[in-house]
Amino acid sequence: MSTRDPSTLEKEYGLNFSNKALLKTAFVHSSYVNELDGEGQEDNERLEFLGDSVLGFVVSEWLFGRYPQSREGELTAMRAA
């Protein structure tokens, strides 16, 4: 598996990322890191954890405002769906 240079992504989509190392880490799966035998590359699992939490917050806030009469259990079920 080859890793792409973050600048390629920036050029293709007209973006500019200030932390290229973080961007590269975002695309590295843990199975790839396991194949490297500890060469210092971090996988994206910590970023995935953070992203899941942020997305959960955003969805919760939207559901809370969209369904003001719903109870906690109903909102939880909708968020899980």
VEXDREN-2710 file (C-alpha; in Angstrom, 1 decimal):
% VEXDREN-2710
k/r/px/py/pz
1/MET/0.0/0.0/0.0
2/SER/1.3/3.4/-0.8
3/THR/0.5/6.6/1.1
4/ARG/-0.2/9.7/-0.9
5/ASP/1.4/13.0/-0.2
6/PRO/-1.1/15.4/1.5
7/SER/-0.2/18.1/-1.0
8/THR/-1.9/16.0/-3.7
9/LEU/-5.2/16.1/-1.8
10/GLU/-4.8/19.8/-1.3
11/LYS/-4.2/20.4/-5.0
12/GLU/-7.0/18.2/-6.2
13/TYR/-9.6/19.8/-3.9
14/GLY/-8.2/23.4/-3.6
15/LEU/-7.6/23.0/0.2
16/ASN/-4.8/24.1/2.5
17/PHE/-4.1/22.1/5.6
18/SER/-1.8/23.7/8.2
19/ASN/-0.9/20.3/9.9
20/LYS/0.2/18.0/7.1
21/ALA/1.3/15.2/9.5
22/LEU/-2.2/15.2/11.1
23/LEU/-3.8/15.0/7.7
24/LYS/-1.6/12.1/6.7
25/THR/-2.5/10.3/10.0
26/ALA/-6.2/10.7/9.3
27/PHE/-5.8/8.4/6.3
28/VAL/-3.7/5.7/8.0
29/HIS/-5.5/2.5/9.0
30/SER/-4.3/0.5/12.0
31/SER/-3.7/-2.6/9.8
32/TYR/-1.2/-0.6/7.8
33/VAL/0.6/0.5/10.9
34/ASN/0.8/-3.1/12.1
35/GLU/2.6/-4.0/8.8
36/LEU/5.2/-1.3/9.5
37/ASP/6.5/-3.1/12.6
38/GLY/6.7/0.0/14.8
39/GLU/8.2/2.5/12.4
40/GLY/6.6/5.5/14.2
41/GLN/3.5/6.0/12.1
42/GLU/0.4/6.7/14.1
43/ASP/-3.0/5.3/12.9
44/ASN/-6.2/7.2/12.7
45/GLU/-8.1/5.5/15.6
46/ARG/-7.6/8.4/18.0
47/LEU/-8.9/10.8/15.4
48/GLU/-11.8/8.5/14.6
49/PHE/-12.7/8.5/18.3
50/LEU/-12.7/12.3/18.4
51/GLY/-14.7/12.5/15.1
52/ASP/-17.3/10.1/16.4
53/SER/-17.7/12.1/19.5
54/VAL/-18.1/15.4/17.7
55/LEU/-20.5/13.9/15.2
56/GLY/-22.5/12.4/18.1
57/PHE/-22.7/15.8/19.7
58/VAL/-23.8/17.6/16.6
59/VAL/-26.5/15.0/15.8
60/SER/-27.7/15.1/19.5
61/GLU/-28.0/18.8/19.4
62/TRP/-29.9/18.7/16.1
63/LEU/-32.3/16.0/17.4
64/PHE/-32.8/17.9/20.7
65/GLY/-33.9/21.0/18.8
66/ARG/-35.9/19.2/16.1
67/TYR/-37.9/16.9/18.4
68/PRO/-38.6/19.0/21.5
69/GLN/-41.3/16.7/22.8
70/SER/-39.3/13.5/22.5
71/ARG/-38.0/11.8/25.6
72/GLU/-34.4/10.8/26.3
73/GLY/-34.9/7.2/25.2
74/GLU/-36.5/8.2/21.9
75/LEU/-33.7/10.7/21.2
76/THR/-31.1/8.0/22.0
77/ALA/-32.7/5.6/19.6
78/MET/-32.9/8.2/16.8
79/ARG/-29.2/9.1/17.4
80/ALA/-28.2/5.5/17.2
81/ALA/-30.1/5.0/14.0
END
